[in-house]
Amino acid sequence: MAKKTLPGFDIQLKELEQLVANMEKGDLSLEDALKQYEDGIALVRACEKQLAEAEQKVQILSRQGNEETLTDFDESR
């Protein structure tokens, strides 16, 4: 099964910022506001996952110090 690729972190963050701006205007119906809130939560979780993966990669590289070989990144963590 092909892995679904998500937009980059910066794109997702901009989408989240736009959702927040739209919701702050206060002119959305309850249904639209709820849908945008759900979309926002999904974007927050995706961004948090990408940040955690980046942090894990940095930790792996930092721990290895001067070693010439790199350990494969484990996305399941």
trRosetta pair geometry for C-beta under 8 A, 3 or more apart (Angstrom, degrees):
i j d omega theta_ij theta_ji phi_ij phi_ji
6 12 7.0 15 156 -64 112 130
6 46 5.8 -164 -169 -163 158 131
6 50 7.9 -125 84 -65 135 121
7 11 3.9 -91 155 90 123 136
7 12 5.5 155 85 -52 103 82
7 15 7.6 96 73 -16 148 136
8 11 4.9 94 59 9 77 104
8 12 7.0 -146 97 -4 39 90
9 12 5.8 -61 -149 39 29 109
9 13 6.2 30 155 -21 67 108
9 47 6.1 98 -145 -129 83 78
9 50 4.8 -167 -87 121 106 153
9 51 7.5 109 -129 -58 135 73
10 13 5.7 -54 -145 35 30 112
10 14 6.5 31 155 -18 64 104
11 14 5.8 -54 -150 35 31 111
11 15 6.5 33 150 -19 64 105
12 15 5.5 -52 -149 35 34 114
12 16 6.4 37 151 -21 65 104
12 43 5.2 174 -176 -155 95 94
12 46 5.6 -122 -152 98 155 122
12 47 5.4 -170 113 -70 128 93
12 50 7.7 142 43 6 148 148
13 16 5.6 -51 -149 35 33 114
13 17 6.4 36 151 -20 64 104
13 43 7.9 155 -84 167 30 115
13 47 6.1 97 -75 -110 80 136
14 17 5.6 -51 -147 35 33 114
14 18 6.4 35 152 -20 64 104
15 18 5.7 -54 -150 35 31 112
15 19 6.5 35 151 -21 64 103
15 43 5.8 -150 95 -118 109 147
16 19 5.6 -51 -149 33 33 113
16 20 6.5 33 153 -18 65 104
16 40 5.9 100 -137 -139 79 77
16 43 4.4 -173 -76 122 100 141
16 44 6.6 111 -124 -64 138 68
16 47 7.0 -37 -29 -30 151 144
17 20 5.8 -54 -150 36 32 112
17 21 6.4 33 152 -20 65 106
18 21 5.6 -52 -147 36 32 113
18 22 6.4 34 154 -19 65 105
19 22 5.8 -56 -150 36 30 111
19 23 6.3 24 155 -15 65 109
19 36 5.0 170 -156 -176 99 100
19 39 6.0 -159 -111 94 146 109
19 40 4.6 -170 120 -79 149 101
19 43 7.1 163 10 22 147 150
20 23 5.8 -59 -147 40 30 108
20 24 6.1 32 155 -24 66 109
20 40 6.9 105 -61 -122 73 136
21 24 5.8 -55 -145 34 29 113
21 25 7.1 42 153 -32 59 95
22 25 6.0 -45 -164 13 33 115
22 28 6.7 67 150 -54 93 127
22 36 6.1 -127 91 -143 124 158
23 26 7.7 50 164 -66 44 43
23 28 6.5 -44 -113 11 56 141
23 33 6.0 101 -127 -137 94 86
23 36 5.6 -172 -67 109 106 137
23 37 7.1 93 -104 -68 146 77
23 40 7.7 -33 -22 -44 145 149
25 28 7.3 98 73 -22 99 86
28 32 4.1 -130 -171 94 103 114
28 33 4.3 137 102 -61 125 83
28 36 6.7 -66 -147 8 168 137
29 32 4.7 89 51 11 80 103
29 33 6.8 -147 89 -6 38 88
30 33 5.7 -56 -144 38 28 111
30 34 6.2 29 157 -19 64 107
31 34 5.8 -55 -148 36 28 110
31 35 6.4 28 153 -19 63 106
32 35 5.6 -53 -147 36 32 112
32 36 6.3 28 155 -16 66 106
33 36 5.9 -56 -146 40 30 108
33 37 6.2 35 152 -23 64 106
34 37 5.5 -52 -147 34 31 115
34 38 6.5 34 153 -19 64 103
35 38 5.7 -52 -151 35 31 111
35 39 6.4 31 151 -17 64 106
36 39 5.5 -51 -146 39 35 113
36 40 6.2 41 151 -24 65 105
37 40 5.5 -53 -149 34 30 115
37 41 6.5 34 153 -21 64 101
38 41 5.8 -50 -150 32 32 111
38 42 6.6 31 152 -17 63 104
39 42 5.7 -55 -153 36 33 112
39 43 6.4 32 150 -18 66 106
40 43 5.6 -55 -148 37 33 111
40 44 6.3 36 153 -22 67 103
41 44 5.6 -50 -147 33 32 113
41 45 6.5 31 155 -17 64 105
42 45 5.9 -55 -150 37 30 110
42 46 6.4 30 153 -18 65 107
43 46 5.6 -55 -145 37 32 111
43 47 6.2 32 156 -18 66 106
44 47 5.8 -57 -148 38 29 110
44 48 6.2 29 154 -20 65 107
45 48 5.7 -53 -145 37 31 112
45 49 6.4 33 154 -22 64 105
46 49 5.7 -53 -150 33 31 113
46 50 6.5 29 153 -17 64 105
47 50 5.8 -55 -149 37 32 109
47 51 6.3 32 153 -18 66 106
48 51 5.7 -55 -147 38 31 111
48 52 6.3 32 154 -20 65 106
49 52 5.7 -54 -147 36 30 111
49 53 6.4 30 154 -19 64 106
50 53 5.7 -53 -147 36 32 112
50 54 6.4 33 154 -19 64 105
51 54 5.7 -54 -148 36 32 111
51 55 6.3 33 153 -20 65 106
52 55 5.6 -53 -147 36 31 112
52 56 6.4 34 152 -22 64 105
53 56 5.6 -52 -148 34 32 113
53 57 6.5 34 153 -20 64 103
53 73 7.5 62 -168 176 93 131
53 75 6.8 6 -120 -124 121 73
54 57 5.7 -52 -151 34 33 112
54 58 6.5 33 152 -18 65 104
55 58 5.7 -54 -149 36 33 111
55 59 6.4 34 152 -19 66 105
56 59 5.7 -53 -148 36 32 112
56 60 6.4 34 153 -21 65 104
56 73 7.0 108 112 -150 111 97
56 74 7.8 -99 157 59 142 76
56 77 6.1 141 -123 81 155 137
57 60 5.7 -53 -149 34 31 112
57 61 6.4 26 155 -13 65 107
57 73 5.8 -17 -94 -107 91 127
58 61 5.9 -59 -148 41 30 108
58 62 6.0 30 154 -21 66 111
59 62 5.6 -55 -141 38 29 111
59 63 6.2 30 160 -22 64 107
60 63 6.1 -57 -149 33 26 109
60 64 6.8 22 156 -21 60 110
60 70 7.4 73 137 -163 114 85
60 71 5.7 -120 -168 59 121 109
60 73 6.9 -152 16 -99 165 74
61 64 6.0 -61 -153 31 31 111
61 70 7.2 -11 -98 -126 77 106
62 65 7.7 29 168 -63 39 53
64 67 4.3 -92 179 45 94 115
64 69 7.7 -131 -157 78 136 56
64 70 6.8 -86 -42 -111 176 58
64 71 7.3 -171 -71 -4 129 97
74 77 5.1 79 102 -21 104 104
